[in-house]
């Protein structure tokens, strides 16, 4: 079972990619903790200020991700990832130098958050669609689960280290370490063997966003998980705002306790990643909907309890349910999409999943300031539950115009019919 769970690591290029990502993503999560702590310290624990910074970081996703998906389908994904990681490292280095000088202001953090969000808007759909080039369609579910595993492992280790590092050495130590960590990702990408990548024989030179949207219009089996991810992501995936506020305003704890809350959520997500690593086929629509219902119910419970230990346990359960739902939706979309459209479809997935955050965090910041952060948790869970049941009713009985497994473009379908005639 262990060998089966780790089978995608037998691919050399994916091994290099994973090693580089583990270090970089771990330091990236340390950076998120440091940024949130810095903002709260500079703003007097203002939930709305933290919401503004988070919104600025995710707004470029709304503006640029679809265009980035077009770039991912047209250009060499490996080279594009090298450029984005170099840019992110330079941004972190500049912020670290600013903090060392003691001249930092809140607007500096605003600018950094927006600039990093711009880089992320290009990097995320490129990275997600690049996984299939490294391992191929048969190993894609396992590789995706492995990516989720190291991502969530980083969420466990990163915040725990960040909590200690911030207390001992200050925020600047975390920022500078994050800047250096991008070298690992760049080195791993450069060490790959391009000839072993499983690329399409031809890349669309005029890959239009509109073509990708038309492709999706005939695929209700893809539209349902995308719609579900959009609604649940906006209503319930606001942990970057919720967790620091829980630590500071509910439990009146320090950075180490903040790290523990984040770690609890990540432990559950890591368990979900390993649970989905044995998957070898495309998840059913019923599984995606069922996992969304389970996540909404558990998050509602996490918002209703009051004790610190009970909150930690329910956050771990929430992390598992959230991770399982996200992986089910991701696999259903990726494995049902034609490779020629995958960059644009995954760009839309990334746009929906993370681009809904600016709206969500601003709303949740207002709710937290006026009603308390726990309302954000149980309210988001109940709203997600309601939306899921509405979508079940809307999509009941609808079938895709193409096969469930699939994803050949309409152009090829028409040619098949001509050949059959």
C-alpha positions in Angstrom: 0.0 0.0 0.0 2.9 2.3 0.8 4.5 1.7 -2.6 1.2 2.2 -4.3 0.6 5.5 -2.4 4.1 6.8 -3.4 4.2 5.4 -7.0 4.3 8.8 -8.7 7.7 9.5 -7.0 9.2 6.8 -9.2 9.3 9.5 -11.9 12.6 11.3 -11.7 11.3 14.8 -12.7 8.5 14.6 -10.2 10.9 13.6 -7.4 13.0 16.7 -8.1 9.9 18.8 -8.3 8.6 17.5 -5.0 11.9 18.0 -3.1 12.1 21.6 -4.2 8.4 22.3 -3.4 8.6 20.8 0.1 11.2 23.4 1.2 9.7 26.3 -0.7 6.1 25.6 0.4 7.2 25.1 4.0 8.9 28.5 4.1 5.9 29.9 2.2 3.6 28.9 5.0 6.0 30.4 7.5 5.8 33.6 5.4 2.0 33.6 5.6 2.1 33.4 9.4 4.7 36.1 9.6 2.8 38.4 7.3 -0.5 38.0 9.2 1.3 38.5 12.5 3.0 41.6 11.2 -0.2 43.1 9.9 -2.1 42.5 13.2 0.9 44.0 15.2 1.0 47.1 13.0 -2.8 47.6 12.9 -3.8 47.0 16.5 -5.4 43.5 15.8 -7.7 44.9 13.2 -9.7 42.1 11.4 -10.6 44.5 8.6 -7.0 45.5 7.9 -6.0 41.8 7.8 -8.9 41.3 5.4 -7.7 44.1 3.2 -4.2 42.6 3.0 -5.6 39.2 2.2 -7.9 40.6 -0.4 -5.0 42.5 -2.1 -3.0 39.2 -2.2 -5.8 37.4 -3.9 -7.2 40.1 -6.1 -4.6 39.6 -8.9 -5.9 36.0 -9.1 -9.3 37.4 -10.2 -7.7 39.7 -12.8 -4.9 37.6 -14.3 -5.4 33.8 -13.7 -7.4 33.2 -16.9 -4.7 34.9 -19.0 -2.1 32.9 -17.1 -3.9 29.7 -18.1 -3.6 30.8 -21.7 0.1 31.4 -21.2 0.5 27.9 -19.6 -1.1 26.3 -22.6 1.0 28.2 -25.1 4.5 28.4 -23.4 7.0 26.1 -21.8 5.6 25.5 -18.3 8.9 24.6 -16.8 10.6 27.9 -17.9 7.5 29.8 -16.8 7.7 28.3 -13.3 11.4 29.2 -13.1 10.6 32.9 -13.8 7.7 33.1 -11.3 9.7 31.5 -8.5 12.7 33.9 -9.1 10.2 36.8 -9.0 8.6 35.6 -5.7 12.1 35.2 -4.2 13.1 38.7 -5.1 9.9 40.2 -3.6 10.5 38.4 -0.3 14.1 39.6 -0.3 13.0 43.2 -0.8 10.5 43.0 2.0 13.1 41.5 4.3 15.6 44.3 3.5 12.8 46.8 4.3 12.1 45.2 7.7 15.8 45.1 8.5 16.0 48.9 7.9 13.1 49.5 10.3 11.3 51.8 7.7 8.4 49.5 7.1 4.9 50.9 6.9 1.5 49.2 6.5 1.3 50.3 2.8 4.5 48.5 2.1 2.9 45.3 3.2 -0.1 46.1 0.9 2.2 46.5 -2.1 4.1 43.3 -1.3 0.8 41.4 -0.9 -0.5 42.6 -4.3 2.8 41.9 -6.1 3.1 38.4 -4.6 -0.5 37.8 -5.6 0.4 38.8 -9.2 3.2 36.2 -9.3 0.9 33.6 -7.7 -1.8 34.2 -10.3 0.7 33.1 -13.0 2.4 30.3 -11.0 -0.6 28.4 -9.7 -2.3 27.3 -13.0 1.1 26.6 -14.6 2.2 24.4 -11.7 -1.1 22.5 -11.5 -1.2 21.7 -15.2 2.6 21.0 -15.2 2.0 18.0 -12.9 0.4 16.0 -15.7 3.4 16.7 -18.0 5.7 15.2 -15.4 3.8 12.0 -14.6 1.1 11.4 -17.3 -2.7 10.8 -16.9 -2.4 7.4 -15.1 -0.3 8.7 -12.3 -2.0 12.1 -12.1 -4.4 11.3 -9.2 -1.5 10.0 -7.1 0.8 12.9 -8.0 -1.9 15.4 -7.2 -2.5 13.7 -3.8 1.3 13.7 -3.2 1.3 17.4 -4.0 -1.5 17.9 -1.5 0.4 15.8 1.0 3.6 17.9 0.9 1.5 21.1 0.8 -0.2 20.1 4.0 2.9 18.7 5.6 4.3 22.2 5.0 1.2 23.7 6.7 2.1 21.6 9.7 5.8 22.2 9.9 5.8 25.8 8.6 3.5 27.5 11.1 5.0 25.6 14.0 8.5 26.8 13.1 7.2 30.3 12.3 5.6 30.6 15.7 8.9 29.9 17.4 11.1 31.9 15.0 8.9 35.0 15.2 9.0 34.8 19.0 12.8 34.3 19.1 14.2 36.2 16.1 11.3 38.4 14.8 9.3 38.5 11.6 12.3 39.5 9.5 14.0 36.1 10.0 11.0 34.3 8.5 10.8 36.6 5.5 14.5 36.3 4.6 14.4 32.5 5.0 11.4 32.4 2.6 13.4 34.4 0.1 16.2 31.9 0.1 13.9 28.9 -0.1 12.8 29.8 -3.7 16.3 28.8 -4.8 15.4 25.1 -4.0 12.5 25.2 -6.4 14.4 26.9 -9.1 17.3 24.4 -8.8 14.9 21.5 -8.9 13.2 22.8 -12.1 16.6 23.3 -13.8 17.7 19.8 -12.9 14.8 18.2 -14.7 15.2 16.3 -18.0 12.9 18.2 -20.5 13.0 15.2 -22.9 11.2 13.1 -20.3 8.2 15.4 -19.9 5.0 14.1 -21.4 4.0 17.1 -23.5 1.4 17.4 -26.2 2.9 17.1 -29.6 1.7 20.6 -30.5 0.8 23.5 -28.4 -2.0 25.8 -29.4 -0.4 29.0 -30.6 -3.6 30.9 -30.4 -5.0 29.5 -27.1 -7.9 31.7 -26.4 -9.7 32.0 -23.0 -13.0 32.1 -24.9 -12.3 28.6 -26.4 -11.8 27.2 -22.9 -15.0 28.7 -21.7 -16.9 27.3 -24.8 -15.4 23.9 -24.0 -16.7 24.1 -20.5 -20.1 25.2 -21.6 -20.7 21.7 -23.0 -19.4 20.0 -19.8 -21.9 20.1 -16.9 -19.9 17.4 -15.2 -17.1 20.0 -15.0 -19.3 23.0 -14.3 -20.8 21.4 -11.2 -17.6 20.9 -9.2 -16.3 24.3 -10.4 -19.5 26.0 -9.2 -19.3 24.1 -5.9 -15.7 25.1 -5.4 -16.6 28.7 -6.1 -19.4 28.9 -3.5 -17.7 26.8 -0.8 -14.4 28.6 -1.3 -15.9 32.0 -0.8 -18.1 31.1 2.1 -16.0 28.6 4.1 -12.3 28.6 3.0 -11.3 31.7 4.9 -8.9 30.1 7.4 -6.1 32.6 6.7 -8.3 35.3 8.3 -10.1 33.1 10.9 -7.1 31.4 12.6 -5.1 34.4 13.6 -8.3 36.1 14.9 -9.2 33.0 16.9 -5.7 33.0 18.5 -5.6 36.7 19.3 -9.2 37.7 20.0 -10.9 34.5 21.3 -8.1 32.6 23.1 -5.9 35.7 23.7 -2.8 33.6 22.8 0.6 34.3 21.3 2.2 33.3 18.0 2.9 29.7 19.1 -0.8 29.0 19.8 -1.6 30.6 16.5 0.8 28.1 14.9 -0.9 25.2 16.7 -4.3 26.2 15.3 -2.9 26.3 11.8 -1.1 23.0 12.5 -4.3 21.3 13.6 -6.1 22.2 10.4 -3.1 21.1 8.4 -2.8 17.7 10.2 -6.3 16.9 9.0 -5.6 18.1 5.5 -2.5 15.9 5.4 -4.5 12.9 6.4 -6.9 13.6 3.6 -4.1 13.8 1.1 -2.8 10.3 2.1 -6.4 9.0 2.0 -6.8 10.2 -1.6 -3.4 9.0 -2.7 -4.7 5.5 -3.5 -7.2 6.9 -5.9 -6.6 5.6 -9.5 -9.7 6.9 -11.3 -11.9 9.9 -11.7 -14.1 10.6 -8.6 -17.9 10.5 -9.1 -20.1 13.5 -8.9 -21.8 11.9 -5.8 -18.4 11.7 -4.0 -17.7 15.4 -4.7 -21.1 16.5 -3.4 -20.9 14.2 -0.3 -17.5 15.5 0.7 -18.8 19.0 0.4 -21.7 18.2 2.8 -19.3 16.6 5.3 -16.9 19.6 5.2 -19.8 22.1 5.8 -21.1 20.1 8.7 -17.8 19.7 10.4 -16.9 23.4 10.0 -20.2 24.4 11.5 -19.4 22.3 14.6 -16.0 23.9 14.8 -17.5 27.3 15.0 -20.0 26.3 17.8 -17.6 24.8 20.3 -15.8 27.1 22.8 -12.8 25.2 24.4 -9.3 25.5 22.9 -8.6 21.7 22.9 -12.0 21.0 21.4 -11.4 23.6 18.7 -8.1 22.0 17.9 -9.7 18.6 17.4 -12.5 20.0 15.3 -10.1 22.1 13.2 -8.2 18.8 12.4 -11.5 17.2 11.3 -12.3 20.3 9.3 -8.9 20.1 7.6 -9.5 16.5 6.7 -13.0 17.2 5.2 -11.7 20.3 3.4 -8.8 18.5 1.9 -10.8 15.5 0.8 -13.4 17.8 -0.8 -10.7 19.9 -2.6 -9.0 16.8 -3.9 -12.2 15.2 -5.1 -13.2 18.3 -7.0 -9.6 18.7 -8.4 -9.4 15.2 -9.6 -12.8 15.2 -11.2 -11.9 18.4 -13.1 -8.4 17.4 -14.1 -9.2 13.9 -15.2 -12.2 15.0 -17.2 -10.4 17.7 -19.2 -8.6 17.4 -22.5 -4.8 18.2 -22.2 -5.1 20.9 -24.9 -7.5 22.8 -22.6 -6.1 21.8 -19.2 -4.1 24.9 -18.6 -7.1 27.1 -19.2 -9.5 24.9 -17.3 -7.1 24.7 -14.3 -6.7 28.4 -14.5 -10.4 28.8 -14.1 -10.3 26.3 -11.2 -7.6 28.3 -9.5 -9.4 31.5 -10.2 -12.6 30.2 -8.7 -10.9 28.5 -5.7 -8.6 31.3 -4.6 -10.1 34.2 -6.5 -13.3 34.1 -4.5 -11.2 34.8 -1.4 -11.1 38.6 -1.7 -14.9 38.7 -1.5 -15.0 36.1 1.2 -12.4 37.7 3.5 -13.8 41.2 3.3 -17.2 39.9 4.2 -15.8 37.7 6.9 -13.6 40.5 8.3 -16.7 42.7 8.6 -18.7 39.8 10.3 -15.8 39.1 12.7 -15.5 42.7 13.8 -19.2 43.0 14.4 -20.3 39.6 15.5 -17.1 37.7 16.4 -14.9 35.2 14.5 -16.9 32.1 15.6 -19.8 33.4 13.6 -17.6 33.3 10.5 -16.9 29.6 11.1 -20.4 28.3 11.8 -22.1 30.7 9.4 -19.8 29.7 6.6 -20.4 26.1 7.3 -24.2 26.5 7.2 -24.2 28.6 4.1 -22.0 26.0 2.3 -24.4 23.3 3.3 -27.3 25.2 1.9 -25.5 25.9 -1.4 -24.6 22.3 -1.8 -28.2 21.1 -1.5 -29.3 23.8 -4.0 -26.7 22.6 -6.5 -27.9 19.0 -6.1 -31.4 20.1 -7.1 -30.2 22.3 -10.0 -27.9 19.6 -11.5 -30.0 16.6 -10.8 -30.5 14.5 -13.9 -28.2 16.6 -16.1 -25.7 14.6 -18.1 -22.5 15.8 -19.9 -22.6 16.1 -23.7 -19.4 14.2 -23.8 -18.3 11.0 -22.1 -17.8 11.2 -18.3 -14.1 10.3 -18.6 -13.7 12.7 -21.0 -12.1 15.2 -22.7 -11.4 15.1 -26.3 -12.0 18.4 -27.9 -15.1 18.8 -30.0 -12.9 19.1 -33.1 -11.7 15.5 -32.7 -15.2 14.2 -32.0 -16.4 15.7 -35.3 -13.5 14.1 -37.2 -14.4 10.7 -35.6 -17.9 10.9 -36.9 -16.6 11.8 -40.4 -14.2 8.8 -40.3 -17.0 6.5 -39.1 -19.2 7.7 -42.0 
